[in-house]
Amino acid sequence: MRTTVGIIGGGPAGLLLARLLHRTGIDCVVLESRTRAYVEQRQRAGMLEQGTVDALRECGAADRLGAEGLTHHGIELRFDRERHRIDFPALTGGRTVTIYAQTEIVKDLVALQLAEGPPLLFEAEAIAVEKPESDSPVVRFLHEGREQTLSCAYVVGCDGSHGIAHDAFPAGASRTYAHDYPYSWLGILADVPPSCEELIYARGPGGFALHSMRSPSVSRLYVQVPNGTDADDWPDERIWDELDERFAIDGDWRLERGLITAKSVTPMRSYVHEPMSHGRLFLAGDAAHIVPPTGAKGLNLAVSDVRVLAHCFAEFHRTGSTRLLDRYSELCLNRVWQATRFSYDMTRMLHVHPGGDAFDSRIQLARLRRITASRHAAAELAANYTGLPLAL
């Protein structure tokens, strides 16, 4: 097989890049190691910055998003049994965010890909990227019971933090920066209408909690738990009781309970791989960086990567110049580090730290008080949450 751009990974980043390249007239092939059913059911983020919504519209994948997405104009911070709203449009000149599940984004992109092309191969496991420094890199992959090769002009690794793309960087050609957090999230999906109109970020006596939603009838909630927690050790009633305590305020508000349909535990980690390119190999999304979900940046960072990369490929296709392709890593990394910093700050501010003392607690509350008392501090949070501009 031969193509111009070989894309490893059929998640949102790889699928969106394929759509953007296709609309520019650049041929590509997407290799996804999992089945279609697995990819379309994989639960991930659901908060979209405006730039992510714009990118999905640009590639023709926003029909259902426009009809079913929930526009949010702010978030609520809760601490000390108080509630404080951060008004995004008032603080950012009108910017908002949209709630639309990643599972639905993937379904929309897969349907377009299979209907219009370019090729998307499921159960095609990439096992190596060879000769990334050459003019003709090769991806070796397993598909339909045999090893095959995909010859490319360029390779893009959208295969996540456990993928093989970043392993093709030679020793000494890259550096990784990582930070592991001393707590995890126990996340649930529940068949109950959300108890709020906008996301609630709460710092309760027992730790952090988040109230989000997937639709008007499905709630998505998270509670801070120790690392190594087994979700089976948390019966439904215990989860609801803990959420009740962490969301509690002095006022008239009630957390609605319902049938919990899914539970999972997510460790918290920050990770950045520099640079994000080597020769003709590029990394995008979780293959290049991971952030804790507190700032809702993971999916949006992946989309910003591929928007930048698609723009670089479009200039190359139009002019033959690799000027922007050569700067891809540089163009992305400042935004990556700003999102990493924001996610770190949000996480540190809202979680109860194991082994922390009264000083740590008072510093956290001082940060929250500063945000809720100062328009400048609130505007800084709103600008980062709704999405920083691309460096293009």
N, C-alpha and C positions, 0 to 999 in steps of 0.2 A: 504494500500500500504506500502511496505517496500523497503528500498534501503540503500546503504552505505552512500552516500552523497546526502542530499536534498538541491537543489539550488533554492533560491527564486529570481526570476528575469531573464527574457529572453532577456536582452540587450547584448551588446558585451561582458561584463565581464562574465555573467552567461553562455552564449553560448560557449565562448572560454574555460572556465573552464571545461564545460561538455565534449568538444571535447578532451582536454588534458587528462582528467581522463579516458575517454573511450579508448584512445590509450594506456593507461597504464594498462588497465584491471580492472579499478575500476568502479563499477556500480553507477549510479546516476539518479536522476529525476529532471527536470527543470520545475518550476511552474512560468508561466507568466500571470499576471492579464489582460493584454490587448489582443486584437485580433492580428492575424498574420499581417493583412493589416496595422494596426496602428504601430506595432513594425517596420515593414519594411519601413515605410514612415517617421519615426520620424527623423527630421533634427537635426544633432549634428555635432561634430568635423570631420575634414577630413585630418588632418596632422598627419602622422605616423612616430614615431621614428624607427630607424633600428631594435631595439629590438621587437617592435610591429610587424613589417613585418616578422621578424624571427619566432615569435610565430605563426603567421597565416600560414606560410609555414610548420612549424613543425606539425601542426594539419591537413594539407592537404586542407587548405581553401584559397590558394593564387593563384589559376589558373587565375582568372579574374584580381586579383590585379597585377600579373606579366604582363598581357597583356595591362591593361588599366591604371594602376597607373602612376602618373607623378613624376619622380625623380627630386628633387630640390637640388641644390648645395649651396644655400644661401638665404638670405633675404635682403631686402633693407630698410634702415632707411631714413626717410625724415623729415627735420626740417629746419627752416629758408630758405625755398625755395631751399634747397640743397638736393642731393641724395647721399647716401653712402651705398656701398654693403658690406655685411659680408659674406666672402667666407668660407663656412663650411669645405670642404675637406682640404683646406690649413691650417686651424686653428685647426683641430681635428684629423689629420692623416688619412683623407679620408672619414669621415662619412658624410652621406647625410640624407635627410628626403624624404618621399613620400606622395603625395597628392592622397587620395582615400577616397571617401565619406563613412561616417559611415553607411549610409543607405545600401550601397553595401556590406560592411563587414557583416552586419546583414543578408542580403539576402543570402550571401554565407554560413554563419554558419547555418542558419535555414534550408536551402536545405540539407546540410550534415547531420544535426541532424535528420531530418525527414526521410532521406533515409537510414541512417545507425544506428540510435539510438545514445544514450539512449533516454528514453521517454522525450518528450517536450509537455507540456499541456498548450494550450492557454486558455484565459478566466478562469484561475485558480487563484483566488485571495487569497493569504495567509492572514490570519487574526490573527494568533498568533503563536509564537514559545514557546513551553512549555518544561520545565525540561532541559534547556541547560547545567546544571551542571551534569546531570546524564549520564549513559552509553547509554541511549536510548531516546534522545530528539525527540519531535514530532512537526510537522508543521500541524496546522489546516488550511484548505483552503476550499473555496467555488468553486464548479465546477459542471456544468450541473445541476444547480438548487438545489444542496444539499451540506451540509457540509461533508467533508471527512478528513481523517487524513493520514499523511505520516510519518511513523516511520523510523528513521534514526540512523546511528551511529554518523554522524556529519551533521551540518546545515551550509550553507554558504549564507549570505545575500548579494545579488547583486541587491537589490531592490531600490537603489537610496536614496536620502536624505529624501524623503517623505514616504519611506517604513516602514515596521513594525519590521524588524530584530533588529535594534539597540534598540528598545523599550523593547526587552527581557533582556537587561542588568539590573540587580537589581540596586536599588537606591544605590548610593555610589560606584558602581563598575566601573564607567567610568566618564570621564570628557570631555567636549567639549570646543573647542576654536574657536571663530568666529569673523569675521570682515566684516562689510557691507560697500560698497563703495558708495560715494555720486553721482553716475552716472550709467547709463545703456548703452547698445548697441542696436541700431536699426539695425537689420540685414536684408539684402535682397538677394534673388536669382534673377538673371537676365539672360535671354536668349540672351547673347552677349558674343563673345569670350573675354577672359581676355585681359586687356590692358597691361599686364606685363607677364614676364616669371616666375617670382618668387614673393613671397608675399611682399607687401609693407606695412610697419608700419609707419604711418605718424602722426606727431604732428603739426597740423595746428593752425592758430589763433583762430579758434572756438572750437578746441578740437581734439581728436584722430579720426583717420580713418584707416581702414584696407582693403586692396585689396587682396582677395584670389580667389580661383577657385574651382569648383567641377569637371570640365572636360574641354577639349579644346573649348567647345561651351557654357559653363555655368559659369558665374562669381558669386562669393559670396563676398559681400562687407558689411562693418559695419561702423557706424558712432556713435560717442559718443553723447548721449542725456541725458537730466535730468531724474532722477528717476520719475516714474509716467507717463512717456510719453505714449501717445496712438498712435500706428502706423498709425491709420486712419487720424491723424492730419498732417501727412507728405505725401502730394501728390507726385507722382513720380518725377515731375520736381523739386520740392524742394529738394528731396533727391539727385538727380544728381547734382544740383547746389552746394549743400553743399559739396559733395564729390569732385567736381571740385576744390573748394576753398581750401580744406584741403590737397589735393594731389599736389597743384600747386608748380612748381619749375621754376627756371630761366633756361630754356633750352627747347629742342624740345621733348615734351611728351604730349600725348593727352589721356584723359579718354574717352573710347568708351561707348556710351549709348545704351540701348536696353530695351526690354520689361521686366518689373519687374513682376515676377510670384509669389513671396511670400514675406511677411514682418512679422517681429516679433520683440519684445522688450525683451531683456535679462538683468535682474538685475545682478550686479556684487557682488560676495560674496566669502570669504574664510572661510573654516570650516574644522576642524580636530576633529575626535572622537578617544579618547585614553582610553584604549587600543583598538586594532582592533579585539580582541577575548575575549571570556569569556566561560570557560568550553569547550563545544564542538560546540560552535557557533562562526563563523568567519564572519567578514565584509570585503567586497572588493568593490573597485570603489567608486561611489558617496555615498554609504551607510556609508562609513568611512571618506570621505574627498571630499571637493569641492574647486576648484580654479577658479579664473576669467580666461576667455579664452585667455587672452592676450599672455600667454606663451605657448599655445597649449599643455597643460599638462593633461587635464581631461581624455580623452580616454586613453592616454598612461600610466597614473598612474594606471587606472583600469586594463590594461593589465599587467603591472608589478606586481600588487598585485596577480593576478590569476596565473601568471607564478611562482611566489614564492610559492603560496599555492599548486599548482599542484606538484611542486618539493617536498614539505613537505609530501603531500599525497603519492607520489611515494615511498619515503623512508619508510614510514609507511607500505605501501603495500608490499614492498620488504623485510623489516627486522622485522616488528612488533614494531619498536621503535617509540615513539611519541616525540623524542628529537627535531626534527625540527618543528613539529606542535606546540609544546609548545613555540617555539621561533618565530612563524609567525609574531606577532605584532611587536616584536623587530626588525626583519629582514626588515620589510616594512617601519617603521616609519621614519627612517633617510632620506630615499629617498622621502617620502611623505613631510616631512618638508622642504627639500631642494627645491622640486618643488613648494611648497607653497611660500617659500621665493622668488624664482625666478619669479613666477607669480606676486607676490606683487610688486617686484621691477620694473618689466616691466610695470605694470599697473600704478604705481605712476610716473614713468618717462615719460610716453607718454600721459597721460590725463591732460587736463586743469582742475584744482580743483576749484569747486564752492567756492567763498569766498577767494580764494588764492590771495596772493599779488605778487608784482614784485620780491620779494626775492624767493618765491617758483618757479616762472618761470625761474629765472636765475639758480637756483640749477638744475632744470630739464635739461636745456640746457647744463650746465656743465657736467652732467652725460653723455648726448649724445655725447658731444665733446670728453670726455675721451674715450668712446668706439670706436669712429671713428678715433681717433688719436693714440691710444695705441694698439699694437698687443696683449699685455697681457690681456687688458680689453675686446677686441673683442673675444679673445680665450675663456675667461670665459663665455661670452654670448653664443658663439657657442657650447661649451661643454654642457651647461645646455639645450639649445634649442634642440640639437640632441639627448639628453638623457644620464643621468648618469647611470653607471653600477648597476646591481642588486647586493644585498649583499648576494651572495650565493657562 
